[in-house]
Amino acid sequence: MQATLACRILPAADPLLVSDLRERARVLAKHPVRSEWVAIPQPVDLALVLMGKTAGAETHAGTWLAEDGGLILHTDEPHGVALDPPLEIAQARRWRITYLIPL
């Protein structure tokens, strides 16, 4: 989504990470590309959104769209592509949300 909407190339996800939440969190936290992004307190259009139970150990990613008060575009099994308000995601899954922009 970042490549299509913001012309930002992010590493492709390894399909094997889908079923292993701990490994996915480890890879997202330690990946070298992570150092090229900085967390921001409030989202801006096309910000990268990391979501998970613990900040720094996120297991899900999406893109912030500043439309209709702000929505997160992400893919979700088994639903496919989803467009959700951040409060709904945070409450439904008890996820912390971190917004990032490139340095």
Helices and strands as residue ranges (DSSP letters): H 2-6, G 15-17, H 21-30, G 32-36, E 37-40, E 48-52, E 60-65, E 71-76, E 80-84, H 86-93, E 96-102
